[in-house]
Amino acid sequence: MIDFTFTEEQELFRQAAREFAETKIAPKVPDMEETAEVCDDVIEALGEAEMMALTIPEEYGGLGLGYVARLIALEEIARVSVATAMTLQVFALGIEPIIQFGSEEQKKKYLPGLATGERLATVAVTEPTGGSDPKGGRTAYKRDGDDYIVNGRKCFITNSHIADTITVMAKDEENPDAFSTFVLEGGMEGLRPGHKEHKVGMRGCNTGELILENCRVPGENLLGKEGKGMRVAMAAIGGVGRGGMVGCALGLQAACLEASIKFAQERVLYGKPISRLQTIQNKLAEMKIDLEAGRLLGYRAASVQDQGLRSDREFAAAKHFTTEAAQKAAKMAVDIHGGYGCMEEYAVTRYWRDAAVLGPSAGTSDIMKVIVARWALA
Ligand SMILES: Cc1cc2nc3c(=O)[nH]c(=O)nc-3n(C[C@H](O)[C@H](O)[C@H](O)COP(=O)(O)OP(=O)(O)OC[C@H]3O[C@@H](n4cnc5c(N)ncnc54)[C@H](O)[C@@H]3O)c2cc1C
């Protein structure tokens, strides 16, 4: 038998995550949309609710609940704010290299503060030379005694202006085929945020550049082995990064469906609610099928990850499916709203803008297909 239901504990956790999202995050959404800034209260609330502790092992102050729990939390948070789910998703992506590859000293130094939300993390891989081709990045390091000197420019980095624990990938200046990953700390000499992006959607999360100018990084901040940094970064992106985007997409799909059902039941045309029109029902049915199918793909991938098995291919498939489905759902939700779907007081306009931003992060749909094709052909 395959049991597709949440355990009682998981269901209780889902209800608690929903209540948290609706009471602590939802009231902040209008402000974040207006200012295009992450609200400090939101970060504080995520910390207080132990949302940052989910994947951190208990011995380092975390909850050690794993990746199904993380997906549940992200789906519920994204249902009210995709931007906040994104802030949290990239946080977990940023700390995963420390969890998987950090030394005992590094784990003890960083993880407890990250678990409480006192520290905020991110990962910086993408560069202007192309995110799909991480080897094409130009950020480079060289040895200087016990330290490393890192120079380069990272772009499209979530939490760029607010994170103080940053996993950065760079290539060896003398051997451009060798990459290493370092933990950088806010305030380090030579590290500063650059341009802040103004995104079409997910306005309530921070995206921007990180500039490294002769940034001096102590040798003890190297994560994993020197020259093996591509593996460190890709292991985190393949599981946690793409898994997190699945959570963002599922939450958005659910929000689109709920808003569409509500509107379709309230909007009366020809003397009856438009939910009775078959064209509208077809759209609702497609959204529901995609949501259920996306959940099967996503939660299966997270469950595989929780078993300590390889999950990158499952997550690539789930990320492709759910982010594409979220874009489709947002378009249908706007369509169902007729002219009201163009008016900003309706949340579906935000869903539409947020959906447009879901695709590229943690790898585009084209790249997900490249990975899934390799899986199919293996
Ligand atoms: C909101 C947001 C948040 C992000 N947060 C982070 C972050 O925190 N940290 C981080 O490091 N990065 C982050 N990114 C960057 C993201 O990972 C990249 O945008 C993504 O990898 C794509 O890279 P690119 O934008 O340079 O597009 P490109 O790589 O230039 O791609 C351009 C086009 O070429 C296609 N393409 C590329 N290669 C292939 C191929 N082999 N086969 C077929 N088609 C291909 C792509 O699908 C795309 O259509 C974020 C991006 C966004 C939008």
The ligand as a Tripos MOL2 file, in Angstrom:
@<TRIPOS>MOLECULE
LIG
   53    58     1     0     0
SMALL
NO_CHARGES

@<TRIPOS>ATOM
      1 C1         13.3370   36.0860   -7.9680 C.3       1 LIG1
      2 C2         14.6440   35.4040   -8.1910 C.ar      1 LIG1
      3 C3         15.3990   35.0320   -7.1040 C.ar      1 LIG1
      4 C4         16.6530   34.4230   -7.2820 C.ar      1 LIG1
      5 N1         17.4120   34.1190   -6.1940 N.ar      1 LIG1
      6 C5         18.6670   33.6410   -6.3650 C.ar      1 LIG1
      7 C6         19.5280   33.4340   -5.2420 C.ar      1 LIG1
      8 O1         19.1500   33.6370   -4.0830 O.2       1 LIG1
      9 N2         20.7930   32.9810   -5.4700 N.ar      1 LIG1
     10 C7         21.2620   32.7410   -6.7260 C.ar      1 LIG1
     11 O2         22.4190   32.3470   -6.8610 O.2       1 LIG1
     12 N3         20.4700   32.9510   -7.8210 N.ar      1 LIG1
     13 C8         19.1960   33.4060   -7.6650 C.ar      1 LIG1
     14 N4         18.4020   33.6390   -8.7690 N.ar      1 LIG1
     15 C9         18.9350   33.4440  -10.0920 C.3       1 LIG1
     16 C10        18.3710   32.2500  -10.8450 C.3       1 LIG1
     17 O3         18.9080   31.0590  -10.3320 O.3       1 LIG1
     18 C11        18.7050   32.4640  -12.3350 C.3       1 LIG1
     19 O4         17.9070   33.5480  -12.7940 O.3       1 LIG1
     20 C12        18.4520   31.2400  -13.1690 C.3       1 LIG1
     21 O5         19.3740   30.2300  -12.8670 O.3       1 LIG1
     22 C13        18.5470   31.5560  -14.6660 C.3       1 LIG1
     23 O6         19.7340   32.2470  -14.9460 O.3       1 LIG1
     24 P1         19.6770   33.5840  -15.8460 P.3       1 LIG1
     25 O7         18.6510   34.4640  -15.2650 O.co2     1 LIG1
     26 O8         21.0560   34.1100  -15.9450 O.co2     1 LIG1
     27 O9         19.1530   33.0940  -17.2650 O.3       1 LIG1
     28 P2         20.0760   32.4050  -18.3840 P.3       1 LIG1
     29 O10        20.8740   31.3340  -17.7790 O.co2     1 LIG1
     30 O11        20.7890   33.4920  -19.1110 O.co2     1 LIG1
     31 O12        18.9770   31.7710  -19.3410 O.3       1 LIG1
     32 C14        18.3790   32.4930  -20.4480 C.3       1 LIG1
     33 C15        17.4670   31.5400  -21.2200 C.3       1 LIG1
     34 O13        18.2420   30.4760  -21.7920 O.3       1 LIG1
     35 C16        17.6580   29.2300  -21.4510 C.3       1 LIG1
     36 N5         18.6990   28.2190  -21.3210 N.ar      1 LIG1
     37 C17        19.8800   28.3290  -20.6590 C.ar      1 LIG1
     38 N6         20.5790   27.1790  -20.7380 N.ar      1 LIG1
     39 C18        19.8280   26.3120  -21.4310 C.ar      1 LIG1
     40 C19        19.9790   24.9400  -21.8370 C.ar      1 LIG1
     41 N7         21.0680   24.2540  -21.5040 N.pl3     1 LIG1
     42 N8         18.9960   24.3820  -22.5670 N.ar      1 LIG1
     43 C20        17.8910   25.0660  -22.9100 C.ar      1 LIG1
     44 N9         17.6780   26.3540  -22.5550 N.ar      1 LIG1
     45 C21        18.6210   26.9590  -21.8160 C.ar      1 LIG1
     46 C22        16.9660   29.4920  -20.1210 C.3       1 LIG1
     47 O14        15.9600   28.5250  -19.8540 O.3       1 LIG1
     48 C23        16.3970   30.8740  -20.3460 C.3       1 LIG1
     49 O15        15.2080   30.7650  -21.0750 O.3       1 LIG1
     50 C24        17.1320   34.2070   -8.6000 C.ar      1 LIG1
     51 C25        16.3450   34.5640   -9.7050 C.ar      1 LIG1
     52 C26        15.1200   35.1630   -9.5150 C.ar      1 LIG1
     53 C27        14.3090   35.5650  -10.7110 C.3       1 LIG1
@<TRIPOS>BOND
     1     1     2 1
     2     2     3 ar
     3     2    52 ar
     4     3     4 ar
     5     4     5 ar
     6     4    50 ar
     7     5     6 ar
     8     6     7 ar
     9     6    13 1
    10     7     8 2
    11     7     9 ar
    12     9    10 ar
    13    10    11 2
    14    10    12 ar
    15    12    13 ar
    16    13    14 ar
    17    14    15 1
    18    14    50 ar
    19    15    16 1
    20    16    17 1
    21    16    18 1
    22    18    19 1
    23    18    20 1
    24    20    21 1
    25    20    22 1
    26    22    23 1
    27    23    24 1
    28    24    25 2
    29    24    26 1
    30    24    27 1
    31    27    28 1
    32    28    29 2
    33    28    30 1
    34    28    31 1
    35    31    32 1
    36    32    33 1
    37    33    34 1
    38    33    48 1
    39    34    35 1
    40    35    36 1
    41    35    46 1
    42    36    37 ar
    43    36    45 ar
    44    37    38 ar
    45    38    39 ar
    46    39    40 ar
    47    39    45 ar
    48    40    41 1
    49    40    42 ar
    50    42    43 ar
    51    43    44 ar
    52    44    45 ar
    53    46    47 1
    54    46    48 1
    55    48    49 1
    56    50    51 ar
    57    51    52 ar
    58    52    53 1
@<TRIPOS>SUBSTRUCTURE
     1 LIG1         1 GROUP 0 **** ****
